[in-house]
Amino acid sequence: IVAIIATGNELLGIGVEPEVGKIYDSYSYSLAASVRNAGGIPRLVGIALDDVDDLSNKLEAGLSSDILLTAAGVSKGDYDIVKDVIADRGQIDLWSVRMRPATPLAFGMLDLNKNNPVPHLGLPGNPVSALVGFEQFGRPMIRKMMGMLPIPKPSVKAVLDDEIINHDGRRVYARVVVYLGDRNQYRAK
């Protein structure tokens, strides 16, 4: 069971009237679908506000799961408190990876009760970054914990129509549209 917690004061749940300056929580549902696709059982815990007490309560509610996934709150902003709360109540073993998207990513163990540590994967706040981070780290983690081998994603070799500029040497996961070009050669734009 994978507990999923979206974080941020700006998030609204499904069915809530739109408000100025707010966005709907897309993390929970896209991550739940990804968890299910990886072979896990998603459990939506809810939206945690950018508040230590509210986040701690949501994390506590997720402790009965095998893995805790959080979306947002692991970067360097004033309201990015997830990694700090995890560090205070467990440990952070990894923070920030050399890839784009999904550079702000955290991994550690949460142990609020000091007797049953639960692995935590903190994903970035951008929805695309969160899904890329999940694919690179969450999916393999779920499969490994289930005693299953990784399943490689289908891939094709394609020629890029335009150059992808990698100005800082990170691994880049670029979004492209793949199409069949002349001479039955795959191309990406």
VOZAZA-755154 format. One line per field, with one value per residue (C-alpha): residue number from 0; residue in three letters; chain; x negated, y negated, z. Coordinates in Angstrom, 3 decimals. Layout:
! VOZAZA-755154
pamar <- (NUM;...)
kollum <- (ALA;...)
kelo <- (A;...)
X <- (X;...)
Y <- (Y;...)
Z <- (Z;...)
***
This chain:
! VOZAZA-755154
pamar <- (0;1;2;3;4;5;6;7;8;9;10;11;12;13;14;15;16;17;18;19;20;21;22;23;24;25;26;27;28;29;30;31;32;33;34;35;36;37;38;39;40;41;42;43;44;45;46;47;48;49;50;51;52;53;54;55;56;57;58;59;60;61;62;63;64;65;66;67;68;69;70;71;72;73;74;75;76;77;78;79;80;81;82;83;84;85;86;87;88;89;90;91;92;93;94;95;96;97;98;99;100;101;102;103;104;105;106;107;108;109;110;111;112;113;114;115;116;117;118;119;120;121;122;123;124;125;126;127;128;129;130;131;132;133;134;135;136;137;138;139;140;141;142;143;144;145;146;147;148;149;150;151;152;153;154;155;156;157;158;159;160;161;162;163;164;165;166;167;168;169;170;171;172;173;174;175;176;177;178;179;180;181;182;183;184;185;186;187;188)
kollum <- (ILE;VAL;ALA;ILE;ILE;ALA;THR;GLY;ASN;GLU;LEU;LEU;GLY;ILE;GLY;VAL;GLU;PRO;GLU;VAL;GLY;LYS;ILE;TYR;ASP;SER;TYR;SER;TYR;SER;LEU;ALA;ALA;SER;VAL;ARG;ASN;ALA;GLY;GLY;ILE;PRO;ARG;LEU;VAL;GLY;ILE;ALA;LEU;ASP;ASP;VAL;ASP;ASP;LEU;SER;ASN;LYS;LEU;GLU;ALA;GLY;LEU;SER;SER;ASP;ILE;LEU;LEU;THR;ALA;ALA;GLY;VAL;SER;LYS;GLY;ASP;TYR;ASP;ILE;VAL;LYS;ASP;VAL;ILE;ALA;ASP;ARG;GLY;GLN;ILE;ASP;LEU;TRP;SER;VAL;ARG;MET;ARG;PRO;ALA;THR;PRO;LEU;ALA;PHE;GLY;MET;LEU;ASP;LEU;ASN;LYS;ASN;ASN;PRO;VAL;PRO;HIS;LEU;GLY;LEU;PRO;GLY;ASN;PRO;VAL;SER;ALA;LEU;VAL;GLY;PHE;GLU;GLN;PHE;GLY;ARG;PRO;MET;ILE;ARG;LYS;MET;MET;GLY;MET;LEU;PRO;ILE;PRO;LYS;PRO;SER;VAL;LYS;ALA;VAL;LEU;ASP;ASP;GLU;ILE;ILE;ASN;HIS;ASP;GLY;ARG;ARG;VAL;TYR;ALA;ARG;VAL;VAL;VAL;TYR;LEU;GLY;ASP;ARG;ASN;GLN;TYR;ARG;ALA;LYS)
kelo <- (A;A;A;A;A;A;A;A;A;A;A;A;A;A;A;A;A;A;A;A;A;A;A;A;A;A;A;A;A;A;A;A;A;A;A;A;A;A;A;A;A;A;A;A;A;A;A;A;A;A;A;A;A;A;A;A;A;A;A;A;A;A;A;A;A;A;A;A;A;A;A;A;A;A;A;A;A;A;A;A;A;A;A;A;A;A;A;A;A;A;A;A;A;A;A;A;A;A;A;A;A;A;A;A;A;A;A;A;A;A;A;A;A;A;A;A;A;A;A;A;A;A;A;A;A;A;A;A;A;A;A;A;A;A;A;A;A;A;A;A;A;A;A;A;A;A;A;A;A;A;A;A;A;A;A;A;A;A;A;A;A;A;A;A;A;A;A;A;A;A;A;A;A;A;A;A;A;A;A;A;A;A;A;A;A;A;A;A;A)
X <- (0.000;-1.380;-0.080;0.094;0.108;0.277;-1.013;-0.344;2.026;2.885;4.422;8.127;9.813;12.176;15.640;14.506;15.517;12.604;10.908;8.570;4.946;5.813;5.331;6.867;4.864;3.732;0.838;2.882;4.768;1.923;-0.352;2.388;2.725;-1.065;-1.252;1.465;-0.306;-3.531;-1.674;-1.042;2.163;2.596;4.153;5.058;4.426;5.392;3.965;1.579;1.363;-2.008;-1.868;-4.029;-1.113;1.182;-1.622;-2.616;0.997;1.224;-2.129;-0.966;2.192;-0.004;-2.268;-0.187;-1.276;-4.357;-5.559;-4.782;-4.749;-4.475;-4.104;-5.610;-7.348;-10.849;-12.517;-14.107;-11.108;-9.714;-6.750;-8.739;-8.611;-8.256;-11.947;-12.391;-9.465;-10.735;-14.264;-12.866;-10.781;-13.034;-15.900;-16.596;-19.093;-18.961;-17.945;-18.232;-19.245;-21.108;-18.224;-15.669;-12.805;-12.630;-15.800;-14.203;-13.522;-13.917;-14.212;-14.393;-12.648;-9.806;-9.548;-7.074;-6.428;-10.093;-9.188;-8.085;-10.047;-8.325;-10.213;-9.334;-9.741;-9.248;-8.479;-8.714;-5.838;-5.529;-3.110;-5.322;-8.398;-6.509;-5.601;-9.137;-10.523;-8.021;-8.947;-12.655;-12.508;-8.999;-8.200;-11.495;-11.071;-7.562;-8.617;-11.713;-9.687;-7.227;-10.090;-9.455;-11.859;-11.701;-9.630;-11.363;-9.228;-8.744;-11.225;-12.188;-15.246;-14.334;-16.139;-15.482;-14.134;-15.669;-18.565;-17.916;-20.221;-21.622;-23.255;-24.209;-25.123;-22.117;-20.322;-17.420;-14.060;-12.613;-8.985;-8.708;-6.186;-7.443;-6.253;-7.157;-9.077;-10.492;-11.971;-10.068;-12.464;-11.148;-11.564;-10.939;-9.806)
Y <- (0.000;-3.372;-6.416;-9.552;-13.031;-16.173;-19.291;-22.989;-25.709;-26.390;-22.953;-22.254;-18.877;-17.561;-19.081;-22.218;-25.532;-27.191;-30.035;-32.750;-31.717;-28.043;-24.977;-21.551;-18.667;-16.702;-15.014;-12.593;-11.109;-10.923;-9.379;-6.947;-5.788;-5.453;-3.464;-1.111;-0.734;0.189;2.954;1.101;0.219;-3.553;-5.119;-8.808;-10.385;-13.914;-17.378;-18.628;-22.362;-24.120;-23.789;-21.518;-20.243;-19.519;-17.818;-15.768;-14.620;-13.536;-11.734;-9.971;-8.878;-7.347;-5.381;-2.217;-2.024;-0.372;-3.553;-7.243;-9.438;-13.193;-15.625;-19.127;-20.681;-19.245;-22.190;-25.333;-27.660;-29.208;-26.809;-23.686;-22.042;-18.340;-17.454;-19.394;-17.612;-14.232;-15.032;-16.005;-12.830;-10.370;-10.758;-12.118;-9.947;-11.727;-15.204;-16.575;-14.610;-15.640;-15.297;-17.561;-17.603;-16.356;-17.832;-18.491;-14.970;-13.515;-9.988;-8.861;-7.014;-8.388;-7.036;-9.102;-6.286;-5.203;-1.598;-1.166;-3.200;-3.733;-4.692;-8.164;-9.465;-13.219;-14.236;-17.749;-20.207;-20.455;-17.724;-16.654;-16.631;-14.562;-11.943;-11.807;-11.440;-8.684;-6.809;-6.989;-6.288;-5.353;-2.660;-0.771;-1.122;0.377;3.246;3.983;3.985;6.399;8.739;8.118;7.310;3.895;3.709;1.580;-1.029;-0.554;-2.642;-3.480;-5.188;-8.465;-11.366;-14.750;-17.487;-20.142;-20.113;-19.680;-22.048;-20.639;-23.704;-22.165;-18.538;-16.951;-13.924;-15.369;-13.693;-15.817;-15.636;-14.955;-13.778;-10.781;-10.280;-8.133;-10.220;-9.566;-6.124;-4.698;-6.394;-7.532;-11.243;-13.329;-16.943)
Z <- (0.000;-1.047;0.838;-1.315;0.214;-1.910;-0.171;-0.571;0.587;-3.060;-3.692;-3.954;-3.830;-6.464;-6.295;-4.455;-6.007;-7.848;-5.985;-7.185;-6.665;-6.156;-8.353;-8.302;-6.879;-9.915;-8.079;-6.052;-8.966;-11.474;-8.839;-7.779;-11.389;-11.643;-8.389;-9.612;-12.958;-11.110;-9.240;-5.974;-4.180;-3.867;-0.764;-1.017;2.372;1.321;0.927;3.616;4.146;4.306;8.072;10.246;12.356;9.407;7.460;10.525;10.963;7.312;7.539;10.693;8.854;6.150;8.488;8.180;4.528;3.084;1.331;1.783;-1.336;-1.006;-3.875;-3.493;-0.518;-1.087;-2.822;-1.328;-1.048;2.126;2.099;1.168;4.595;3.761;3.839;7.103;8.773;7.575;8.811;12.246;12.493;10.727;8.301;4.837;2.973;-0.370;-1.400;-4.910;-7.989;-11.144;-13.561;-15.155;-14.553;-10.944;-9.413;-6.001;-4.810;-1.324;-0.009;3.583;6.370;8.464;11.996;14.030;16.481;16.734;16.085;12.489;9.917;6.575;3.397;2.138;-1.403;-1.684;-5.243;-6.741;-6.903;-10.667;-11.847;-14.777;-12.521;-9.958;-12.565;-13.988;-10.447;-9.739;-12.922;-12.156;-8.404;-7.207;-9.747;-9.176;-5.400;-5.472;-7.718;-5.605;-2.373;-3.999;-4.941;-8.631;-11.422;-13.065;-16.211;-18.829;-20.534;-24.261;-26.222;-29.779;-31.227;-32.883;-34.517;-32.892;-35.145;-32.864;-30.454;-26.732;-24.909;-21.694;-20.159;-16.815;-17.517;-15.808;-17.215;-19.206;-19.698;-22.483;-23.519;-27.229;-29.765;-31.717;-35.263;-38.238;-40.759;-44.194;-44.886;-41.875;-39.458;-36.099;-35.432;-32.321;-32.115)
***
